[in-house]
């Protein structure tokens, strides 16, 4: 029996992350998740804190007997901030979103890269970005779109820089996904009216995004490195 793939999934307590965690487990992978609190299958870490990615990585590495083969950066926040907010409030919102959505992913990706290079092993990174990386978002979510565009630039840079080492990087750009985060936003923007912008007529299920993430983590051929997969019901096509 072959040794199972060892995977770290951030933001695995609900929504897309929970579906990815379950999909990987169903395929026989050893998976450590991440949430705000420690649990039997998850490491607790607040990614709004600069030191948290390192703490999370080391704890996950210990739980997985010193080897991680795949990193899936899924944790993120989607919090509105109006441009006419007070200066300090505006800056705090940008710093929090960039810290959680982009900088934590960059820190974890760097640790993964160094881990694989030190061991002379291949590895894979799957970044859960967003349709907003390409088409932008609402006037209250510039920071969110910017953070996800940064994830795409990071993914492509890693793919180009480390493919010869067997280190592969992929990204997924969902549109709306039926998670608690999206449900609140859909309700605030009129729900059914917003769905008219999606030719498929509905938002994606977390399992649809998870199926792509599991494929990229376990099955995608190496020549796909650098690929960005859209899952948005044709609401944005490139």
FENMOLIN-V504643 format. One record per residue. N is the residue number from 1. RES is the residue in three letters. PHI is phi in whole degrees, 0 to 359 (* if undefined). OMEGA is omega in whole degrees, -180 to 180 (none if undefined). Layout:
{{N;RES;PHI;OMEGA} {N;RES;PHI;OMEGA}}
//
This chain:
{{1;UNK;*;-177} {2;UNK;287;179} {3;UNK;292;-179} {4;UNK;292;175} {5;UNK;289;180} {6;UNK;258;-172} {7;UNK;229;169} {8;UNK;250;179} {9;UNK;241;177} {10;UNK;273;179} {11;UNK;62;-173} {12;UNK;264;-174} {13;UNK;280;-179} {14;UNK;200;172} {15;UNK;57;-177} {16;UNK;301;-177} {17;UNK;300;178} {18;UNK;295;179} {19;UNK;292;177} {20;UNK;295;179} {21;UNK;304;-179} {22;UNK;296;180} {23;UNK;295;178} {24;UNK;292;178} {25;UNK;299;180} {26;UNK;296;178} {27;UNK;271;176} {28;UNK;91;179} {29;UNK;285;169} {30;UNK;270;-171} {31;UNK;234;168} {32;UNK;247;179} {33;UNK;263;-178} {34;UNK;212;176} {35;UNK;206;180} {36;UNK;282;-178} {37;UNK;228;175} {38;UNK;295;175} {39;UNK;206;-179} {40;UNK;302;-177} {41;UNK;238;-177} {42;UNK;215;174} {43;UNK;258;178} {44;UNK;274;178} {45;UNK;198;177} {46;UNK;265;-174} {47;UNK;289;172} {48;UNK;286;179} {49;UNK;263;-173} {50;UNK;301;-177} {51;UNK;276;-172} {52;UNK;297;-180} {53;UNK;302;178} {54;UNK;294;177} {55;UNK;297;180} {56;UNK;298;-178} {57;UNK;300;-177} {58;UNK;295;179} {59;UNK;292;179} {60;UNK;295;180} {61;UNK;298;178} {62;UNK;295;-180} {63;UNK;294;-178} {64;UNK;258;173} {65;UNK;57;172} {66;UNK;84;-179} {67;UNK;216;171} {68;UNK;239;-178} {69;UNK;260;-176} {70;UNK;222;173} {71;UNK;245;176} {72;UNK;242;180} {73;UNK;271;-178} {74;UNK;244;-175} {75;UNK;301;179} {76;UNK;191;175} {77;UNK;234;180} {78;UNK;224;-172} {79;UNK;237;-176} {80;UNK;285;170} {81;UNK;213;-178} {82;UNK;284;179} {83;UNK;301;180} {84;UNK;268;175} {85;UNK;293;174} {86;UNK;304;-175} {87;UNK;307;-177} {88;UNK;295;179} {89;UNK;296;178} {90;UNK;300;-179} {91;UNK;296;180} {92;UNK;298;180} {93;UNK;295;178} {94;UNK;297;-178} {95;UNK;296;179} {96;UNK;294;-178} {97;UNK;295;179} {98;UNK;294;179} {99;UNK;297;-176} {100;UNK;283;-172} {101;UNK;283;-173} {102;UNK;246;-174} {103;UNK;294;177} {104;UNK;296;177} {105;UNK;296;178} {106;UNK;295;180} {107;UNK;299;180} {108;UNK;294;179} {109;UNK;296;177} {110;UNK;298;179} {111;UNK;297;177} {112;UNK;296;180} {113;UNK;302;-179} {114;UNK;296;178} {115;UNK;298;-179} {116;UNK;290;178} {117;UNK;296;-180} {118;UNK;296;-179} {119;UNK;268;-178} {120;UNK;62;-176} {121;UNK;244;172} {122;UNK;284;177} {123;UNK;197;-180} {124;UNK;224;174} {125;UNK;237;176} {126;UNK;239;180} {127;UNK;258;176} {128;UNK;270;-178} {129;UNK;264;-177} {130;UNK;191;169} {131;UNK;308;-179} {132;UNK;299;178} {133;UNK;300;-177} {134;UNK;255;-174} {135;UNK;254;-178} {136;UNK;79;-179} {137;UNK;218;-175} {138;UNK;288;178} {139;UNK;301;179} {140;UNK;264;-175} {141;UNK;227;175} {142;UNK;303;-175} {143;UNK;297;178} {144;UNK;296;180} {145;UNK;300;180} {146;UNK;297;-179} {147;UNK;295;-179} {148;UNK;284;173} {149;UNK;296;176} {150;UNK;298;178} {151;UNK;298;-180} {152;UNK;294;178} {153;UNK;299;178} {154;UNK;295;-180} {155;UNK;301;-178} {156;UNK;294;178} {157;UNK;296;179} {158;UNK;294;-180} {159;UNK;300;-179} {160;UNK;289;-173} {161;UNK;278;-169} {162;UNK;231;-179} {163;UNK;301;-179} {164;UNK;296;177} {165;UNK;270;-177} {166;UNK;79;178} {167;UNK;260;-172} {168;UNK;249;-180} {169;UNK;223;-179} {170;UNK;224;174} {171;UNK;219;175} {172;UNK;236;179} {173;UNK;242;176} {174;UNK;286;163} {175;UNK;272;176} {176;UNK;292;177} {177;UNK;234;-174} {178;UNK;285;173} {179;UNK;241;179} {180;UNK;301;-179} {181;UNK;297;-179} {182;UNK;286;-179} {183;UNK;301;179} {184;UNK;298;-178} {185;UNK;291;178} {186;UNK;302;180} {187;UNK;297;-178} {188;UNK;290;-177} {189;UNK;257;175} {190;UNK;103;172} {191;UNK;59;-174} {192;UNK;301;180} {193;UNK;297;180} {194;UNK;293;180} {195;UNK;294;179} {196;UNK;295;178} {197;UNK;278;-178} {198;UNK;249;-178} {199;UNK;306;179} {200;UNK;293;176} {201;UNK;88;178} {202;UNK;204;174} {203;UNK;276;-178} {204;UNK;284;170} {205;UNK;274;177} {206;UNK;305;-178} {207;UNK;295;178} {208;UNK;293;177} {209;UNK;292;-180} {210;UNK;299;-179} {211;UNK;299;178} {212;UNK;290;180} {213;UNK;296;179} {214;UNK;296;178} {215;UNK;300;-180} {216;UNK;295;-179} {217;UNK;290;-170} {218;UNK;243;-167} {219;UNK;239;-173} {220;UNK;302;180} {221;UNK;292;-178} {222;UNK;305;-179} {223;UNK;294;176} {224;UNK;278;-177} {225;UNK;306;-175} {226;UNK;92;-177} {227;UNK;288;174} {228;UNK;238;-178} {229;UNK;260;178} {230;UNK;267;177} {231;UNK;224;-172} {232;UNK;218;178} {233;UNK;63;-179} {234;UNK;68;176} {235;UNK;285;172} {236;UNK;210;-180} {237;UNK;238;-177} {238;UNK;243;none}}
//
